Amino acid sequence: MALSYQVIHAGLYYGPDSLKTKLCLQGKEMIYELCEKYDIPHMKCGKWIVAQDEAQMGELDKVHSFAKSMDIPIRFVPLEEGKEREPDVRAKAGILESSSTGILDSHSYMQFLQGAFEDAGGDCAFRSPVTRIEALANGSRGWKIWTSSNSKPTPASPTPQDSDTAITADTLINAAGLFACNINNMILPPERHRTPFFAKGNYYSYARAHPKPKTLVYPAPTPGHGGLGTHLTLDIAGRVRFGPDVQWVDSPADIAPSRDPAKFQAALEEIMTYLPGVDKDAVALDYAGIRPKLGKLGAVASGKNFQDFVITKEEGFEGFVNLLGIESPGLTSSLAIGEYVHDMLYG
């Protein structure tokens, strides 16, 4: 499972016509409403995007213009005000503030959704990797899915094993995250197969009480980059951590954080551009998460090769909906994605 870093995103980076923007904006409102209604721990703490030079200010201007065009709450913070509010944060050229960005306890959120699903009559089968999927025979609508008791995901088996369990369903929704391309390739013909790309992000803990900003702090986005830079995030308890960076790996099993000294030094240098007073000796490698991507493409729509979510009913495969490349802002978008797929299937 890819670890979530628990940010409720505002929808600033993904362009006017993308599913990421549409579903992030809808999902943000839905997730705040749900958290309020059911006391899921969360906080609308806001986010600063900081620029250190004129080139980075140009990127902030792009984000600001887009946000204003979409009625997303956004404003430039005067530098004097910034120094007063967050004296430990360096922003030589400018500060862009997103007041609707927040954080949540994603584990409590997922436990709530699981409980709500089961209360409505649903069943969850964990540690049951899918080994094979076939359309039902004789022209019947529906699918037969075989799962293994082996808790580790395996390649599709040419024939079901005796120990496999078969499940039938009218509708099949591929929301397998890191393994969504595997499911896609079990069902669709070779010319419609997808190759997954895995972007590991290393996170770093911080073991000092100061400096500790009260808002999230992000560097200016870099067009064409696979992430949003090694930024400062907070958890519900107020603990600071940094990350993620981007490290391309070959397998979703490569979950161990990278101990490459060069990567650690690069992350530390990026952190110190906006938090110069950080105690370098208190920054430590913590854990890693993996983002499922459909290519080594940009995370920001202002750059080249931006990759949107892929959510589609696959032509010629009745009752099959594919969700591919559901990375950030997937957590923020999650409730809106569910609604979008429901409407796609049932109108």
C-alpha positions, 0 to 999 in steps of 0.5 A: 500500500502506498502511504498517504501524506494526509494533505487535502489539496486545493486543486491549484496545479492541474489545469482547467480541463483536467479530471484532476482539477474537476475531482479535486475541487469537488472532492475537497468540499466533500471530504471537509463536509464528511470530516466535520459531520463524522468527527474525522480528525482534520485541520484547514491549516492552509499552505504557502508556496514560496518563491526565492527568485523571479523565475519562481515568481513566474511559476507562482503567477501562473498558479495564482492566475489559474486559481483566480480563474477557477474561484479557488481561494488564493492570495499573495502574502506581502513579504512583511506580513509573511515575516511576521506570521512565519519568521522562520520561513524564507521567501525572498521573492514571494509567497502565495497562500492557499487557505483551503488546503488542509490535512487529515488523518487519512487512516481514520478516514479510510477506516470510516469508509470501510465501516460505512461500506460494510454497514451498507452490506458490503464485504472486504477481502483483504490480502486476497490478490487477484490472479485472473479475471474473465468475462462470464461465458455465453454472452452473460453480462458480468465477470468472474474474478479469482483471488489467491490466499497468498497475501503477496500480489502475483502475475496472472495465472494461465489457469486458476489454482485449486486454492483460488477463490472465485467471485462473480460480479455484474460490474468490475471497477479497477481501483487497484492503485499501484496494481491497476495496470496489472488488472487492466492487462489481465482483461484488455487485449495486448494492444491496450495494455498499460505499463506502470511507472512507480515514483517512490517518495522519501519522507523525513522526520524532524525531531526538534520543536523549532522551527515549526511553521503553522502552515504547510510550506511548498517550494515553487513548482517545477514544470515537467517534474514528477512531484511538487518538491520536497515540502514541509507538511504537518500531521494532526499532532502538529509534527513536522515532516518533509517530503516527498522527493521523486525516485523512479523504481521498478517495483511497487515492492521497493518500499524501503526509504532510500539510504543514498547519501546524495538523495538525503543531501539533495532533500536537505538542501531543498528544505533549507532554501525555505527553512534555513534555520532547520537543524540538519542533525534533527532531520532523519529518513522516516519512510517512503510511499509510492505513487502509481503513474502512467509515465515519467510525466509532470505533476503540474499542468503548466509543464510538458507531458502532464498526466491526468487521471484516467477514468473510463468505461472500456469499449467492448468490455461491458461493466468494466471501469478502469481507474488508472494513474490515481496518484495525488490528488487522489486522496482529496478526490476520492469521494468525488471519484466514487460519485463520478464512477457511479454516475458513469455506470448508472447515470 
